[in-house]
């Protein structure tokens, strides 16, 4: 996952089964075990990774300040600290109507792509959320847009199935202070 930039745990497991052909599904590691192995791999082999993590968090902070009116929350690998060379900044934002985010970006002449992000919201229950992608300082930024109701209940984390951790602007500011 680290070397190939794969972000989908199920896809990584399917590739492992296809590659090794001897792994019954019951022997596959859980997502939390995979995440722990990624953290250990980065600790051992990615000595410069803390600098990249800090740079990603600083860019996240810049974008969060830019889109502050949409109540941005940082999520994913940049929040968890498990970034790799393929990591991008993912922010959950709140907007009604959803198109207001596009209008906001247009008004600032920020070129973007529109897409969708499929997120788990319950046991075997998924929902597609609108997403805007653009780059800031060469880093891909994803703004996943929630309505007011969706903002109150975060989607479930793909690693442990619990509500996804989200960090507000003040929390991200605290993370960017070099120690």
C-alpha positions in Angstrom: 0.0 0.0 0.0 2.8 2.4 0.9 4.9 1.8 -2.2 2.1 1.6 -4.7 0.0 4.4 -3.3 -3.0 2.1 -2.7 -5.5 3.7 -0.3 -8.3 1.1 -0.4 -7.8 -1.7 2.1 -10.1 -4.1 0.3 -8.3 -3.6 -3.0 -4.9 -4.2 -1.3 -6.2 -7.4 0.2 -7.6 -8.6 -3.2 -4.2 -7.9 -4.7 -2.4 -9.9 -2.0 -4.7 -12.9 -2.5 -4.2 -12.7 -6.3 -0.4 -12.4 -5.9 0.1 -15.1 -3.3 -2.8 -17.4 -4.2 -2.5 -19.3 -1.0 -4.1 -16.9 1.4 -7.6 -17.9 2.5 -9.7 -14.9 3.4 -9.7 -15.8 7.1 -5.9 -15.4 7.2 -5.9 -11.8 5.8 -5.0 -9.1 8.3 -7.6 -6.7 9.5 -7.5 -3.0 8.5 -6.1 -2.0 11.9 -3.3 -4.5 11.5 -2.5 -3.2 8.1 -2.5 0.4 9.5 -0.1 -0.7 12.3 2.2 -2.3 9.7 2.2 0.9 7.6 3.1 2.9 10.7 6.0 0.5 11.5 7.2 0.5 7.9 7.3 4.3 7.9 9.1 4.4 11.2 11.8 2.1 9.9 12.1 3.2 6.3 10.8 6.7 6.0 13.1 8.9 8.1 12.2 12.1 6.2 8.4 11.4 6.5 7.9 13.8 9.5 9.0 16.7 7.3 6.5 15.7 4.6 3.8 15.2 7.2 4.4 18.7 8.6 4.4 20.2 5.1 1.1 18.5 4.3 -0.4 19.7 7.6 0.8 23.3 6.8 -0.9 23.2 3.4 -4.0 21.7 5.0 -4.0 24.7 7.4 -3.7 27.2 4.5 -6.6 25.6 2.7 -8.6 25.4 5.9 -8.1 29.1 6.5 -9.2 29.8 2.9 -12.4 27.7 3.2 -13.1 28.6 6.9 -16.6 29.6 6.0 -17.4 26.0 5.2 -16.3 24.7 8.7 -13.5 22.5 7.3 -12.3 19.4 9.2 -9.0 17.5 8.4 -9.4 13.7 8.0 -7.3 10.8 6.8 -3.6 10.1 6.7 -2.6 13.7 7.2 -4.6 13.8 10.5 -3.5 10.3 11.6 0.1 10.9 10.8 0.5 7.9 8.4 1.3 9.9 5.2 3.3 8.5 2.4 4.6 9.8 -0.9 1.1 9.5 -2.4 -0.9 11.2 0.4 -3.1 14.1 -0.3 -5.0 16.5 2.0 -8.6 15.5 2.6 -11.0 18.0 4.2 -14.7 17.6 5.1 -16.6 20.8 4.5 -20.2 21.8 5.1 -22.3 23.6 2.5 -25.9 24.0 1.6 -26.3 24.1 -1.3 -23.3 21.9 -2.3 -22.7 24.1 -5.3 -21.6 27.0 -3.1 -18.2 25.3 -2.8 -17.7 25.4 -6.6 -18.9 29.0 -6.7 -16.4 29.9 -3.9 -13.6 28.3 -5.8 -14.6 30.0 -9.1 -14.7 33.4 -7.4 -11.1 32.9 -6.4 -10.0 31.5 -9.8 -9.1 28.2 -8.4 -9.3 25.5 -11.0 -10.9 22.3 -9.8 -12.4 19.0 -10.7 -15.7 17.7 -9.5 -16.2 14.1 -8.4 -17.7 11.9 -5.7 -16.3 10.2 -2.7 -18.0 7.0 -1.5 -18.0 6.8 2.3 -19.3 4.2 4.7 -22.1 5.7 6.9 -23.3 2.5 8.6 -23.0 -1.3 8.7 -22.8 -2.2 5.0 -24.3 1.2 4.2 -22.5 3.6 1.9 -23.3 7.1 0.5 -21.7 9.2 -2.2 -20.7 12.7 -1.3 -19.8 15.5 -3.8 -16.1 16.3 -3.9 -14.0 19.1 -5.3 -10.3 18.5 -6.1 -7.6 21.1 -6.8 -3.9 21.5 -6.1 -2.2 23.8 -3.6 1.6 24.0 -3.7 1.7 20.9 -5.8 -0.4 18.9 -3.3 -3.8 17.4 -4.2 -6.6 18.8 -2.0 -10.0 17.1 -1.7 -13.0 18.9 -0.3 -15.7 16.4 0.5 -19.0 18.2 0.9 -21.5 17.4 3.6 -24.9 19.0 4.2 -25.7 20.1 7.8 -27.1 16.7 8.8 -24.1 14.8 7.3 -21.7 17.1 9.1 -23.1 16.1 12.5 -22.5 12.4 12.0 -19.1 11.6 10.5 -18.7 8.7 8.2 -17.1 5.5 9.5 -13.3 5.0 9.4 -12.2 2.3 6.9 -9.7 1.1 9.5 -11.7 0.4 12.6 -15.3 1.1 11.6 -15.7 3.8 14.3 -16.8 7.4 13.4 -14.0 9.0 11.4 -11.7 11.3 13.4 -11.9 14.9 12.2 -9.8 17.9 13.3 -10.9 21.5 13.3 -8.8 24.5 12.4 -7.4 25.1 15.9 -6.4 21.4 16.3 -4.5 21.5 12.9 -2.8 24.7 14.0 -1.6 22.9 17.1 -0.2 20.1 14.9 1.8 22.4 12.8 3.8 24.0 15.6 7.2 22.5 15.3 8.4 20.9 18.5 
